[in-house]
Amino acid sequence: MNENVIKRNKLLAEKTIKGLESRNMSGYYAESKEEALKKALELIPEGSTVTMGGCMSAQEIGLVDALKDGNYDFIDRDKEEDKRAAMLKAYDADVYIASCNAMTDDGVLVNIDGNSNRVSAIAQGPKKVVFIVGMNKVCDDVDGAMKRARNVAAPINVQRFDLNTPCAKLGRCMDCKSPDTICCQFLITRFSRHKDRIHVVLVNDDLGF
């Protein structure tokens, strides 16, 4: 990565972490995927019940494999016969792993969901939520974060899941009401009422979508 990009990301992360702290959330900056994995595991005590949504960022830093191989009760919904039951277990988990579709540089998290299991678990249920967020997802403001979520993250995700929506074909949001739309629920997390519940690991890399 270019030296100037690294410098910019570090300065932006410092501002974003201050914003998170002002919103009763904790923020951390990792210089690399390896450092991000180390920090994430520090936040997840061994023996914890851990689950997640479809978080590509966690997979990209090696966190999913580490949880499966380590001393954790990892609920892998993809291996459960009853996926709904697996999703419901998330609300009583010790730790929920997530990323965000976008966030602002003053600490507001923006997420869009189709089934809504992910946004509902972020909002309420698990004792702790650990976000893994690449610096590519940090935007100037909520409007910018919402535009990124709808016009970057959503089209890529519907293509990934081979869904039939206008954005899958055009690459941008058409504000559709397609049966396959994944833009069913919008969650803007601007403050955490419960201190030490939400932790955000910012990573000096492009992660997820």
BALUMNU-752688 format. One record per atom (N, C-alpha, C, CB): residue number from 1; residue in one letter; chain; atom name; z, x, y. Coordinates in steps of 0.02 Angstrom, whole numbers. Atoms other than C-alpha are relative to their C-alpha. Glycine has a CB too. Layout:
BEGIN
NUM:a:A:CA:Z:X:Y
...
This chain:
BEGIN
1:m:A:N:0:42:-60
1:m:A:CA:0:0:0
1:m:A:C:0:44:62
1:m:A:CB:62:-48:0
2:n:A:N:4:-37:-62
2:n:A:CA:-42:60:175
2:n:A:C:69:9:32
2:n:A:CB:-47:-36:48
3:e:A:N:-65:-16:-29
3:e:A:CA:104:145:263
3:e:A:C:18:-47:57
3:e:A:CB:0:72:26
4:n:A:N:-13:45:-56
4:n:A:CA:87:32:416
4:n:A:C:18:-70:-24
4:n:A:CB:-60:-3:47
5:v:A:N:-17:65:29
5:v:A:CA:91:-124:307
5:v:A:C:72:1:-26
5:v:A:CB:-49:-18:-57
6:i:A:N:-68:-7:26
6:i:A:CA:250:-61:224
6:i:A:C:51:-4:57
6:i:A:CB:8:67:-38
7:k:A:N:-45:1:-58
7:k:A:CA:330:-31:394
7:k:A:C:5:-71:29
7:k:A:CB:-25:49:54
8:r:A:N:1:68:-26
8:r:A:CA:277:-203:455
8:r:A:C:40:-47:-44
8:r:A:CB:-72:-25:7
9:n:A:N:-35:44:47
9:n:A:CA:343:-289:298
9:n:A:C:75:9:5
9:n:A:CB:-23:13:-71
10:k:A:N:-72:-12:-5
10:k:A:CA:512:-205:315
10:k:A:C:30:-31:63
10:k:A:CB:14:75:-1
11:l:A:N:-24:29:-63
11:l:A:CA:531:-257:497
11:l:A:C:0:-76:-4
11:l:A:CB:-44:23:59
12:l:A:N:3:72:7
12:l:A:CA:475:-434:457
12:l:A:C:55:-26:-46
12:l:A:CB:-69:-22:-26
13:a:A:N:-53:20:47
13:a:A:CA:596:-443:311
13:a:A:C:68:1:34
13:a:A:CB:0:47:-62
14:e:A:N:-64:-4:-36
14:e:A:CA:740:-389:423
14:e:A:C:11:-63:42
14:e:A:CB:3:63:44
15:k:A:N:-4:61:-40
15:k:A:CA:703:-534:540
15:k:A:C:11:-61:-44
15:k:A:CB:-64:-9:42
16:t:A:N:-5:58:45
16:t:A:CA:683:-656:396
16:t:A:C:69:-5:-32
16:t:A:CB:-54:4:-54
17:i:A:N:-67:-1:30
17:i:A:CA:847:-603:315
17:i:A:C:52:-25:50
17:i:A:CB:18:71:-24
18:k:A:N:-46:25:-52
18:k:A:CA:938:-633:480
18:k:A:C:-7:-76:6
18:k:A:CB:-14:34:68
19:g:A:N:10:72:-3
19:g:A:CA:859:-806:485
19:g:A:C:32:-35:-58
19:g:A:CB:-74:-15:2
20:l:A:N:-32:29:59
20:l:A:CA:916:-843:308
20:l:A:C:76:-2:8
20:l:A:CB:-19:39:-63
21:e:A:N:-73:-3:-9
21:e:A:CA:1093:-787:348
21:e:A:C:24:-52:50
21:e:A:CB:21:69:23
22:s:A:N:-19:50:-49
22:s:A:CA:1096:-903:499
22:s:A:C:-2:-70:-29
22:s:A:CB:-46:4:61
23:r:A:N:7:65:33
23:r:A:CA:1054:-1045:379
23:r:A:C:44:-4:-63
23:r:A:CB:-73:-12:-18
24:n:A:N:-48:0:55
24:n:A:CA:1196:-1006:257
24:n:A:C:-32:18:-67
24:n:A:CB:32:-68:-5
25:m:A:N:32:-25:60
25:m:A:CA:1078:-922:133
25:m:A:C:1:76:2
25:m:A:CB:-73:-27:-5
26:s:A:N:-2:-73:4
26:s:A:CA:1074:-741:74
26:s:A:C:-70:27:-11
26:s:A:CB:47:22:-57
27:g:A:N:65:-32:7
27:g:A:CA:923:-628:90
27:g:A:C:5:73:-17
27:g:A:CB:-40:-10:62
28:y:A:N:1:-70:21
28:y:A:CA:879:-459:16
28:y:A:C:-73:25:5
28:y:A:CB:29:9:-73
29:y:A:N:68:-28:-3
29:y:A:CA:730:-342:34
29:y:A:C:-8:53:-53
29:y:A:CB:-14:30:70
30:a:A:N:15:-47:53
30:a:A:CA:654:-248:-112
30:a:A:C:-65:36:17
30:a:A:CB:-5:-35:-69
31:e:A:N:58:-41:-17
31:e:A:CA:532:-105:-81
31:e:A:C:-55:-5:-53
31:e:A:CB:20:72:10
32:s:A:N:47:1:55
32:s:A:CA:448:-132:-250
32:s:A:C:18:-56:-49
32:s:A:CB:-3:68:-36
33:k:A:N:-14:50:52
33:k:A:CA:435:-251:-399
33:k:A:C:60:22:-42
33:k:A:CB:-62:-10:-44
34:e:A:N:-55:-26:41
34:e:A:CA:554:-138:-495
34:e:A:C:67:-10:35
34:e:A:CB:-10:75:-14
35:e:A:N:-61:10:-38
35:e:A:CA:683:-146:-356
35:e:A:C:18:-75:4
35:e:A:CB:-8:29:71
36:a:A:N:-11:73:-1
36:a:A:CA:661:-335:-347
36:a:A:C:30:-24:-65
36:a:A:CB:-66:-37:14
37:l:A:N:-27:18:65
37:l:A:CA:694:-351:-533
37:l:A:C:73:20:-5
37:l:A:CB:-40:32:-56
38:k:A:N:-69:-24:2
38:k:A:CA:852:-246:-518
38:k:A:C:46:-45:42
38:k:A:CB:4:72:26
39:k:A:N:-41:44:-43
39:k:A:CA:917:-353:-373
39:k:A:C:8:-69:-30
39:k:A:CB:-32:-6:70
40:a:A:N:-4:67:30
40:a:A:CA:876:-517:-461
40:a:A:C:50:0:-57
40:a:A:CB:-69:-22:-25
41:l:A:N:-46:-3:56
41:l:A:CA:971:-463:-616
41:l:A:C:73:10:23
41:l:A:CB:-20:56:-49
42:e:A:N:-67:-7:-29
42:e:A:CA:1120:-413:-507
42:e:A:C:28:-68:20
42:e:A:CB:-1:47:61
43:l:A:N:-21:66:-23
43:l:A:CA:1124:-593:-446
43:l:A:C:11:-50:-58
43:l:A:CB:-52:-28:47
44:i:A:N:-5:45:59
44:i:A:CA:1121:-667:-624
44:i:A:C:49:30:-50
44:i:A:CB:-70:-10:-32
45:p:A:N:-50:-29:46
45:p:A:CA:1281:-632:-723
45:p:A:C:-22:-9:-73
45:p:A:CB:68:-33:10
46:e:A:N:15:5:71
46:e:A:CA:1257:-597:-908
46:e:A:C:38:-60:-29
46:e:A:CB:18:65:-37
47:g:A:N:-30:59:31
47:g:A:CA:1293:-750:-1015
47:g:A:C:-16:-64:37
47:g:A:CB:74:8:-3
48:s:A:N:17:59:-39
48:s:A:CA:1227:-868:-881
48:s:A:C:-53:-42:-35
48:s:A:CB:-24:20:70
49:t:A:N:54:45:19
49:t:A:CA:1123:-1020:-923
49:t:A:C:-51:2:56
49:t:A:CB:25:-74:-13
50:v:A:N:51:-11:-51
50:v:A:CA:959:-987:-833
50:v:A:C:-63:-39:-19
50:v:A:CB:-16:75:6
51:t:A:N:64:33:11
51:t:A:CA:801:-1089:-813
51:t:A:C:-42:6:64
51:t:A:CB:10:-75:-19
52:m:A:N:46:-9:-56
52:m:A:CA:653:-1101:-695
52:m:A:C:-56:-51:-4
52:m:A:CB:-29:71:1
53:g:A:N:61:38:0
53:g:A:CA:497:-1194:-645
53:g:A:C:-57:46:-18
53:g:A:CB:-13:-35:69
54:g:A:N:57:-44:15
54:g:A:CA:323:-1119:-655
54:g:A:C:-6:55:51
54:g:A:CB:-64:-41:-2
55:c:A:N:-5:-52:-52
55:c:A:CA:368:-965:-553
55:c:A:C:-39:62:-20
55:c:A:CB:73:17:13
56:m:A:N:41:-58:15
56:m:A:CA:228:-837:-561
56:m:A:C:31:64:27
56:m:A:CB:-70:-9:29
57:s:A:N:-29:-59:-31
57:s:A:CA:321:-718:-445
57:s:A:C:53:31:-45
57:s:A:CB:30:-18:67
58:a:A:N:-51:-26:46
58:a:A:CA:466:-703:-568
58:a:A:C:-32:35:-60
58:a:A:CB:45:-57:-24
59:q:A:N:35:-32:56
59:q:A:CA:343:-663:-707
59:q:A:C:-30:67:22
59:q:A:CB:-56:-46:-26
60:e:A:N:34:-60:-24
60:e:A:CA:254:-533:-600
60:e:A:C:47:59:10
60:e:A:CB:-36:-15:65
61:i:A:N:-47:-56:-8
61:i:A:CA:412:-431:-568
61:i:A:C:35:17:-66
61:i:A:CB:52:-16:53
62:g:A:N:-30:-14:65
62:g:A:CA:461:-438:-753
62:g:A:C:65:-36:-13
62:g:A:CB:10:72:-7
63:l:A:N:-64:33:6
63:l:A:CA:609:-554:-728
63:l:A:C:3:-47:-61
63:l:A:CB:15:-39:62
64:v:A:N:0:47:55
64:v:A:CA:558:-683:-858
64:v:A:C:11:36:-67
64:v:A:CB:-67:-40:-2
65:d:A:N:-9:-39:62
65:d:A:CA:542:-553:-996
65:d:A:C:71:28:-5
65:d:A:CB:-51:58:-3
66:a:A:N:-68:-28:0
66:a:A:CA:708:-475:-945
66:a:A:C:52:-53:-19
66:a:A:CB:17:30:69
67:l:A:N:-47:54:17
67:l:A:CA:796:-643:-958
67:l:A:C:-6:-20:-73
67:l:A:CB:-12:-60:45
68:k:A:N:11:18:70
68:k:A:CA:718:-682:-1126
68:k:A:C:30:52:-47
68:k:A:CB:-75:-9:-15
69:d:A:N:-23:-55:42
69:d:A:CA:765:-511:-1195
69:d:A:C:74:17:9
69:d:A:CB:-41:61:13
70:g:A:N:-68:-20:-17
70:g:A:CA:936:-498:-1114
70:g:A:C:53:-49:-25
70:g:A:CB:7:7:74
71:n:A:N:-57:41:21
71:n:A:CA:1107:-576:-1138
71:n:A:C:8:-61:46
71:n:A:CB:65:43:0
72:y:A:N:0:60:-41
72:y:A:CA:1066:-742:-1057
72:y:A:C:-19:-60:-43
72:y:A:CB:-49:7:60
73:d:A:N:21:62:33
73:d:A:CA:1049:-922:-1114
73:d:A:C:-59:-26:40
73:d:A:CB:59:-54:-4
74:f:A:N:60:17:-38
74:f:A:CA:870:-940:-1053
74:f:A:C:-33:-62:-30
74:f:A:CB:-49:59:1
75:i:A:N:33:62:22
75:i:A:CA:799:-1116:-1064
75:i:A:C:-74:5:15
75:i:A:CB:32:-63:36
76:d:A:N:72:-8:-7
76:d:A:CA:613:-1093:-1093
76:d:A:C:-33:-68:-13
76:d:A:CB:-28:55:-48
77:r:A:N:27:68:8
77:r:A:CA:537:-1264:-1061
77:r:A:C:-67:0:-38
77:r:A:CB:-10:-33:68
78:d:A:N:64:-3:34
78:d:A:CA:369:-1206:-1130
78:d:A:C:7:2:-76
78:d:A:CB:-39:61:23
79:k:A:N:-12:-3:72
79:k:A:CA:448:-1183:-1301
79:k:A:C:40:-60:-26
79:k:A:CB:36:64:-17
80:e:A:N:-38:59:20
80:e:A:CA:545:-1346:-1301
80:e:A:C:-48:-56:-19
80:e:A:CB:48:-23:58
81:e:A:N:41:57:20
81:e:A:CA:471:-1494:-1394
81:e:A:C:5:-56:51
81:e:A:CB:21:-26:-69
82:d:A:N:-12:52:-49
82:d:A:CA:549:-1614:-1270
82:d:A:C:4:33:69
82:d:A:CB:65:-41:-15
83:k:A:N:1:-35:-64
83:k:A:CA:495:-1542:-1102
83:k:A:C:42:-36:53
83:k:A:CB:-72:6:24
84:r:A:N:-41:37:-49
84:r:A:CA:580:-1681:-1003
84:r:A:C:74:18:-9
84:r:A:CB:-10:-77:-8
85:a:A:N:-69:-18:13
85:a:A:CA:746:-1641:-1087
85:a:A:C:14:71:25
85:a:A:CB:16:-5:-75
86:a:A:N:-9:-69:-24
86:a:A:CA:720:-1456:-1048
86:a:A:C:5:2:76
86:a:A:CB:-58:43:-24
87:m:A:N:-3:2:-73
87:m:A:CA:686:-1497:-866
87:m:A:C:67:-28:25
87:m:A:CB:-58:-43:27
88:l:A:N:-64:30:-21
88:l:A:CA:843:-1604:-855
88:l:A:C:58:49:-7
88:l:A:CB:14:-63:-40
89:k:A:N:-53:-51:8
89:k:A:CA:948:-1458:-919
89:k:A:C:6:44:61
89:k:A:CB:-15:42:-62
90:a:A:N:-1:-44:-59
90:a:A:CA:901:-1366:-761
90:a:A:C:53:-21:50
90:a:A:CB:-68:-1:34
91:y:A:N:-48:24:-51
91:y:A:CA:1017:-1475:-656
91:y:A:C:72:22:-14
91:y:A:CB:-3:-75:5
92:d:A:N:-67:-23:17
92:d:A:CA:1169:-1409:-749
92:d:A:C:1:75:-14
92:d:A:CB:27:-39:-60
93:a:A:N:5:-72:14
93:a:A:CA:1110:-1228:-761
93:a:A:C:43:40:49
93:a:A:CB:-73:23:4
94:d:A:N:-36:-46:-45
94:d:A:CA:1209:-1083:-689
94:d:A:C:-47:27:53
94:d:A:CB:32:57:-40
95:v:A:N:47:-31:-46
95:v:A:CA:1053:-1008:-611
95:v:A:C:-70:-30:-10
95:v:A:CB:-2:77:-11
96:y:A:N:69:25:1
96:y:A:CA:882:-1079:-567
96:y:A:C:-43:52:35
96:y:A:CB:-7:-70:34
97:i:A:N:46:-49:-28
97:i:A:CA:739:-957:-537
97:i:A:C:-60:-36:31
97:i:A:CB:-23:51:-53
98:a:A:N:55:34:-34
98:a:A:CA:606:-1007:-411
98:a:A:C:-35:49:47
98:a:A:CB:25:-62:39
99:s:A:N:29:-32:-58
99:s:A:CA:486:-947:-280
99:s:A:C:-10:-56:50
99:s:A:CB:-67:38:-17
100:c:A:N:17:53:-47
100:c:A:CA:423:-1042:-130
100:c:A:C:-75:4:12
100:c:A:CB:40:5:67
101:n:A:N:71:-1:-16
101:n:A:CA:249:-1093:-80
101:n:A:C:-13:36:67
101:n:A:CB:-27:-72:4
102:a:A:N:3:-35:-64
102:a:A:CA:285:-1023:93
102:a:A:C:69:-2:31
102:a:A:CB:-54:-32:48
103:m:A:N:-63:3:-37
103:m:A:CA:428:-984:210
103:m:A:C:-13:27:70
103:m:A:CB:57:40:-35
104:t:A:N:8:-24:-68
104:t:A:CA:453:-949:394
104:t:A:C:38:65:9
104:t:A:CB:25:-53:50
105:d:A:N:-33:-64:-11
105:d:A:CA:507:-784:467
105:d:A:C:70:-9:30
105:d:A:CB:-42:42:47
106:d:A:N:-70:11:-18
106:d:A:CA:669:-867:524
106:d:A:C:38:-38:-55
106:d:A:CB:5:-40:66
107:g:A:N:-39:20:57
107:g:A:CA:719:-922:350
107:g:A:C:-7:-70:-27
107:g:A:CB:67:10:15
108:v:A:N:11:67:26
108:v:A:CA:650:-1097:318
108:v:A:C:-46:4:-61
108:v:A:CB:-29:-47:54
109:l:A:N:39:-1:62
109:l:A:CA:584:-1123:140
109:l:A:C:-41:-64:-7
109:l:A:CB:46:10:-61
110:v:A:N:44:57:8
110:v:A:CA:436:-1238:106
110:v:A:C:-27:-3:-71
110:v:A:CB:-58:2:52
111:n:A:N:24:9:69
111:n:A:CA:393:-1307:-66
111:n:A:C:-34:-67:-9
111:n:A:CB:57:8:-50
112:i:A:N:36:61:18
112:i:A:CA:269:-1435:-132
112:i:A:C:1:-5:-75
112:i:A:CB:-73:1:28
113:d:A:N:-6:9:73
113:d:A:CA:283:-1511:-306
113:d:A:C:-34:-63:-23
113:d:A:CB:74:0:-21
114:g:A:N:31:58:30
114:g:A:CA:192:-1630:-420
114:g:A:C:49:-41:-40
114:g:A:CB:-57:21:-45
115:n:A:N:-50:35:41
115:n:A:CA:319:-1677:-554
115:n:A:C:67:-6:35
115:n:A:CB:9:35:-67
116:s:A:N:-60:0:-42
116:s:A:CA:458:-1639:-429
116:s:A:C:62:27:-34
116:s:A:CB:13:-70:24
117:n:A:N:-58:-31:33
117:n:A:CA:572:-1557:-557
117:n:A:C:22:63:37
117:n:A:CB:-16:16:-73
118:r:A:N:-16:-63:-34
118:r:A:CA:562:-1394:-460
118:r:A:C:35:-12:67
118:r:A:CB:-63:42:11
119:v:A:N:-30:11:-66
119:v:A:CA:598:-1460:-285
119:v:A:C:67:-36:-6
119:v:A:CB:-47:-41:44
120:s:A:N:-64:35:8
120:s:A:CA:737:-1574:-349
120:s:A:C:55:49:-22
120:s:A:CB:-6:-57:-50
121:a:A:N:-49:-49:22
121:a:A:CA:823:-1428:-437
121:a:A:C:19:48:56
121:a:A:CB:-27:40:-60
122:i:A:N:-15:-42:-58
122:i:A:CA:808:-1321:-281
122:i:A:C:49:-36:47
122:i:A:CB:-65:18:39
123:a:A:N:-41:38:-47
123:a:A:CA:887:-1460:-178
123:a:A:C:71:-13:-26
123:a:A:CB:-33:-66:16
124:q:A:N:-65:22:26
124:q:A:CA:1029:-1507:-295
124:q:A:C:4:13:-75
124:q:A:CB:12:-75:15
125:g:A:N:-10:-6:72
125:g:A:CA:1101:-1466:-466
125:g:A:C:25:68:-20
125:g:A:CB:-63:-14:-36
126:p:A:N:-21:-66:24
126:p:A:CA:1102:-1283:-522
126:p:A:C:50:32:48
126:p:A:CB:-61:46:-7
127:k:A:N:-52:-31:-41
127:k:A:CA:1251:-1182:-462
127:k:A:C:-28:52:48
127:k:A:CB:52:32:-45
128:k:A:N:30:-52:-41
128:k:A:CA:1140:-1043:-395
128:k:A:C:-76:-4:-6
128:k:A:CB:26:70:-20
129:v:A:N:74:-2:1
129:v:A:CA:955:-1033:-347
129:v:A:C:-21:69:25
129:v:A:CB:-32:-57:43
130:v:A:N:24:-66:-19
130:v:A:CA:871:-862:-343
130:v:A:C:-76:-4:11
130:v:A:CB:18:53:-54
131:f:A:N:71:0:-17
131:f:A:CA:702:-855:-253
131:f:A:C:-27:71:-3
131:f:A:CB:-11:-31:70
132:i:A:N:38:-63:-2
132:i:A:CA:578:-714:-283
132:i:A:C:-61:-13:44
132:i:A:CB:-20:25:-73
133:v:A:N:51:17:-50
133:v:A:CA:461:-710:-132
133:v:A:C:-36:62:24
133:v:A:CB:31:-37:59
134:g:A:N:40:-54:-28
134:g:A:CA:319:-591:-92
134:g:A:C:-8:-8:75
134:g:A:CB:-68:1:-34
135:m:A:N:6:2:-73
135:m:A:CA:297:-546:90
135:m:A:C:-63:-35:23
135:m:A:CB:1:70:28
136:n:A:N:61:37:-16
136:n:A:CA:125:-628:83
136:n:A:C:13:-73:15
136:n:A:CB:-49:5:-57
137:k:A:N:-15:71:-9
137:k:A:CA:213:-797:91
137:k:A:C:38:-14:65
137:k:A:CB:40:-25:-58
138:v:A:N:-38:9:-61
138:v:A:CA:305:-768:256
138:v:A:C:-47:-17:58
138:v:A:CB:41:64:17
139:c:A:N:42:27:-54
139:c:A:CA:231:-868:402
139:c:A:C:40:-4:65
139:c:A:CB:-28:-70:-19
140:d:A:N:-32:2:-66
140:d:A:CA:267:-887:587
140:d:A:C:47:-58:10
140:d:A:CB:-53:-2:53
141:d:A:N:-39:60:-12
141:d:A:CA:334:-1064:584
141:d:A:C:-11:-51:-56
141:d:A:CB:-19:-31:69
142:v:A:N:5:51:52
142:v:A:CA:351:-1223:481
142:v:A:C:-71:-27:-6
142:v:A:CB:49:-57:14
143:d:A:N:69:24:3
143:d:A:CA:177:-1284:528
143:d:A:C:-44:50:-38
143:d:A:CB:-28:-10:71
144:g:A:N:39:-51:35
144:g:A:CA:103:-1119:469
144:g:A:C:18:3:-74
144:g:A:CB:12:67:32
145:a:A:N:-22:-1:70
145:a:A:CA:207:-1123:310
145:a:A:C:-27:-60:-37
145:a:A:CB:77:1:-4
146:m:A:N:27:60:32
146:m:A:CA:152:-1301:273
146:m:A:C:-75:7:-11
146:m:A:CB:15:-62:44
147:k:A:N:72:-10:8
147:k:A:CA:-30:-1255:302
147:k:A:C:-13:48:-58
147:k:A:CB:-31:27:64
148:r:A:N:9:-47:56
148:r:A:CA:-11:-1108:183
148:r:A:C:12:-35:-67
148:r:A:CB:47:61:8
149:a:A:N:-17:35:62
149:a:A:CA:71:-1216:51
149:a:A:C:-55:-47:-22
149:a:A:CB:66:-39:8
150:r:A:N:50:50:17
150:r:A:CA:-64:-1348:60
150:r:A:C:-70:29:-10
150:r:A:CB:-3:-52:54
151:n:A:N:69:-26:1
151:n:A:CA:-219:-1240:87
151:n:A:C:-9:65:-40
151:n:A:CB:-22:11:69
152:v:A:N:5:-60:41
152:v:A:CA:-178:-1083:-12
152:v:A:C:32:-12:-68
152:v:A:CB:34:60:36
153:a:A:N:-36:7:63
153:a:A:CA:-45:-1117:-143
153:a:A:C:-25:-59:-42
153:a:A:CB:74:-8:13
154:a:A:N:18:60:38
154:a:A:CA:-95:-1294:-192
154:a:A:C:-69:5:-33
154:a:A:CB:1:-61:46
155:p:A:N:66:-6:33
155:p:A:CA:-283:-1263:-221
155:p:A:C:0:49:-58
155:p:A:CB:-52:20:50
156:i:A:N:-2:-50:55
156:i:A:CA:-247:-1108:-326
156:i:A:C:37:-28:-60
156:i:A:CB:33:65:24
157:n:A:N:-38:27:56
157:n:A:CA:-117:-1199:-430
157:n:A:C:-37:-55:-37
157:n:A:CB:67:-27:26
158:v:A:N:37:52:35
158:v:A:CA:-227:-1349:-466
158:v:A:C:-58:30:-40
158:v:A:CB:-27:-53:49
159:q:A:N:52:-35:38
159:q:A:CA:-366:-1230:-519
159:q:A:C:31:32:-62
159:q:A:CB:-34:53:44
160:r:A:N:-34:-32:56
160:r:A:CA:-241:-1138:-629
160:r:A:C:15:-50:-56
160:r:A:CB:66:32:23
161:f:A:N:-16:52:49
161:f:A:CA:-192:-1301:-715
161:f:A:C:-61:-44:-18
161:f:A:CB:56:-43:25
162:d:A:N:62:37:14
162:d:A:CA:-373:-1364:-720
162:d:A:C:7:-74:16
162:d:A:CB:-19:10:-73
163:l:A:N:-9:69:-21
163:l:A:CA:-332:-1522:-624
163:l:A:C:-60:-23:42
163:l:A:CB:66:-8:41
164:n:A:N:58:29:-34
164:n:A:CA:-460:-1639:-548
164:n:A:C:20:-27:69
164:n:A:CB:-32:-56:-43
165:t:A:N:-16:20:-69
165:t:A:CA:-425:-1641:-361
165:t:A:C:-54:27:46
165:t:A:CB:71:26:21
166:p:A:N:49:-27:-47
166:p:A:CA:-536:-1615:-208
166:p:A:C:12:73:17
166:p:A:CB:0:-42:64
167:c:A:N:-13:-69:-20
167:c:A:CA:-447:-1453:-164
167:c:A:C:-19:50:-55
167:c:A:CB:74:9:17
168:a:A:N:22:-44:54
168:a:A:CA:-489:-1382:-336
168:a:A:C:-74:19:8
168:a:A:CB:12:-33:-69
169:k:A:N:72:-11:-9
169:k:A:CA:-672:-1398:-290
169:k:A:C:-17:32:68
169:k:A:CB:-37:-66:-7
170:l:A:N:17:-23:-68
170:l:A:CA:-666:-1359:-103
170:l:A:C:44:58:23
170:l:A:CB:7:-57:48
171:g:A:N:-43:-56:-18
171:g:A:CA:-523:-1233:-96
171:g:A:C:44:-12:60
171:g:A:CB:-41:59:13
172:r:A:N:-44:17:-57
172:r:A:CA:-430:-1324:44
172:r:A:C:25:-71:-8
172:r:A:CB:-38:9:68
173:c:A:N:-31:66:6
173:c:A:CA:-319:-1476:63
173:c:A:C:-44:-53:32
173:c:A:CB:69:0:33
174:m:A:N:36:58:-26
174:m:A:CA:-406:-1643:84
174:m:A:C:47:-60:8
174:m:A:CB:-59:-18:-48
175:d:A:N:-51:53:-7
175:d:A:CA:-243:-1743:96
175:d:A:C:-15:-57:-48
175:d:A:CB:2:-26:73
176:c:A:N:24:49:49
176:c:A:CA:-297:-1832:-63
176:c:A:C:56:-42:-29
176:c:A:CB:-37:35:-55
177:k:A:N:-45:42:40
177:k:A:CA:-216:-1969:-165
177:k:A:C:-25:-2:-71
177:k:A:CB:6:-71:30
178:s:A:N:26:-6:67
178:s:A:CA:-294:-1910:-325
178:s:A:C:57:-8:-51
178:s:A:CB:-36:68:-10
179:p:A:N:-51:4:52
179:p:A:CA:-199:-1952:-486
179:p:A:C:26:68:-22
179:p:A:CB:-27:-37:-60
180:d:A:N:-20:-67:20
180:d:A:CA:-193:-1765:-519
180:d:A:C:33:40:56
180:d:A:CB:-60:38:-24
181:t:A:N:-28:-39:-56
181:t:A:CA:-123:-1716:-348
181:t:A:C:67:31:-18
181:t:A:CB:7:-45:61
182:i:A:N:-66:-32:8
182:i:A:CA:20:-1592:-351
182:i:A:C:40:-3:65
182:i:A:CB:-8:73:-23
183:c:A:N:-34:7:-64
183:c:A:CA:65:-1632:-171
183:c:A:C:36:-67:4
183:c:A:CB:-51:7:59
184:c:A:N:-36:64:3
184:c:A:CA:184:-1773:-216
184:c:A:C:65:2:41
184:c:A:CB:17:-18:-72
185:q:A:N:-63:-7:-36
185:q:A:CA:347:-1708:-143
185:q:A:C:-1:64:41
185:q:A:CB:60:0:-50
186:f:A:N:-5:-58:-45
186:f:A:CA:374:-1591:5
186:f:A:C:74:13:14
186:f:A:CB:-40:-13:66
187:l:A:N:-70:-18:-12
187:l:A:CA:540:-1499:19
187:l:A:C:2:55:52
187:l:A:CB:35:22:-65
188:i:A:N:-12:-51:-51
188:i:A:CA:588:-1406:178
188:i:A:C:75:15:-1
188:i:A:CB:-24:-25:71
189:t:A:N:-70:-21:4
189:t:A:CA:750:-1309:153
189:t:A:C:16:40:63
189:t:A:CB:14:42:-64
190:r:A:N:-15:-32:-64
190:r:A:CA:816:-1269:326
190:r:A:C:73:24:5
190:r:A:CB:-14:-47:57
191:f:A:N:-71:-21:-1
191:f:A:CA:1002:-1246:285
191:f:A:C:30:-14:-69
191:f:A:CB:40:-38:56
192:s:A:N:-36:12:63
192:s:A:CA:1113:-1229:131
192:s:A:C:72:-19:16
192:s:A:CB:-3:63:-46
193:r:A:N:-69:22:-13
193:r:A:CA:1273:-1329:141
193:r:A:C:50:42:-40
193:r:A:CB:8:-74:-18
194:h:A:N:-45:-36:45
194:h:A:CA:1345:-1226:-2
194:h:A:C:-14:75:5
194:h:A:CB:-8:-24:-72
195:k:A:N:7:-73:-7
195:k:A:CA:1370:-1041:38
195:k:A:C:-5:33:-69
195:k:A:CB:59:29:41
196:d:A:N:10:-40:62
196:d:A:CA:1315:-916:-96
196:d:A:C:-39:-39:-53
196:d:A:CB:67:22:-28
197:r:A:N:41:35:49
197:r:A:CA:1204:-1046:-181
197:r:A:C:-72:25:0
197:r:A:CB:2:-76:13
198:i:A:N:71:-19:-5
198:i:A:CA:1032:-994:-117
198:i:A:C:-7:74:19
198:i:A:CB:-37:-45:51
199:h:A:N:12:-71:-10
199:h:A:CA:977:-812:-130
199:h:A:C:-75:12:-1
199:h:A:CB:37:43:-54
200:v:A:N:72:-13:-6
200:v:A:CA:805:-749:-76
200:v:A:C:-12:75:-3
200:v:A:CB:-28:-30:66
201:v:A:N:19:-70:6
201:v:A:CA:737:-583:-137
201:v:A:C:-72:7:27
201:v:A:CB:4:25:-75
202:l:A:N:66:-13:-30
202:l:A:CA:593:-532:-22
202:l:A:C:-27:65:-28
202:l:A:CB:5:4:78
203:v:A:N:29:-57:35
203:v:A:CA:474:-412:-106
203:v:A:C:-59:28:39
203:v:A:CB:-23:-21:-71
204:n:A:N:53:-35:-36
204:n:A:CA:361:-284:-23
204:n:A:C:-63:2:-43
204:n:A:CB:22:72:20
205:d:A:N:59:5:42
205:d:A:CA:210:-346:-121
205:d:A:C:-29:-70:9
205:d:A:CB:18:13:-76
206:d:A:N:31:66:1
206:d:A:CA:89:-491:-136
206:d:A:C:15:-31:-69
206:d:A:CB:-78:4:12
207:l:A:N:-21:33:63
207:l:A:CA:165:-607:-267
207:l:A:C:-19:-74:1
207:l:A:CB:76:9:-11
208:g:A:N:12:72:6
208:g:A:CA:119:-779:-331
208:g:A:C:-60:-21:40
208:g:A:CB:61:-38:22
209:f:A:N:57:30:-34
209:f:A:CA:2:-895:-239
209:f:A:C:22:-31:66
209:f:A:CB:-33:-53:-44
